[in-house]
């Protein structure tokens, strides 16, 4: 009974019309991209929720598109995050370490609790799938913005 | 100490030379595609492990390419599986239900324990990222092959 409610809630959140017994399909065409909040991102970033966390998978799944120059604010994840870069090239940086290049096809693991940011480069778009693992009902802790100086350093 | 060993094991399995403190990058160019076993797949299927399960994420991450006509055997996942279709078009089917179409951009959730298969169509390639959730050290239970009659039905 609990599982039925959880699945119904997932379907509701995705606005999906599909409700098979054991298979749920979130169709690409049924989802919505939204502009990311200017409080947590710099520049123009689109966020598309792909699939909600459920009891078994334990993570949200989203598609994030960073236009050139755009990036997240500094942040951390209580249970970590996995990025699958699907298009373009971008930068990731852990606080106190060197900025690093990532490109389409790369997979990036951010360990729990580390302060970091990720985004496009100054000249290229970067798109990634983000798997953000839930802990006690949350999967991210936001901090201050990445300044232009930090971004270009 | 336990975490350090887990991360080292992950790096070892991926053959990755990168060992930053809090960020692990699996580069696209560092990974290997392998032909999938004929015992668990029909037709020509390539499997590329993208990232190993760790204590926080709890799932393997792999890229699977089904050439036209290729498909998994019937199987189930003890804790479910999430597919992100990245290219082409394919079919998925739960035992006892109708075969369903999936295409690039769709996300597919298979609930724990349901008997099903997934693959290309008879004429198109299908590629997906597969997140397979671990339970007691395993994430799949294989069964018999999908016959041509079942595949084309």
Interface residues (C-beta under 8 A of the other chain):
Chain A: X7 X20 X21 X22 X23 X24 X25 X26 X27 X28 X29 X50 X51 X54 X56 X57 X58 X59 X61 X79 X80 X82 X84 X86 X92 X94 X97 X100 X102 X103 X104 X105 X106 X107 X108 X109 X110 X111 X112 X113 X114 X116 X129 X131 X133
Chain B: X7 X20 X21 X22 X23 X24 X25 X26 X27 X28 X29 X50 X51 X54 X56 X57 X58 X59 X61 X79 X80 X82 X84 X86 X92 X94 X97 X100 X102 X103 X104 X105 X106 X107 X108 X109 X110 X111 X112 X113 X114 X116 X129 X131 X133
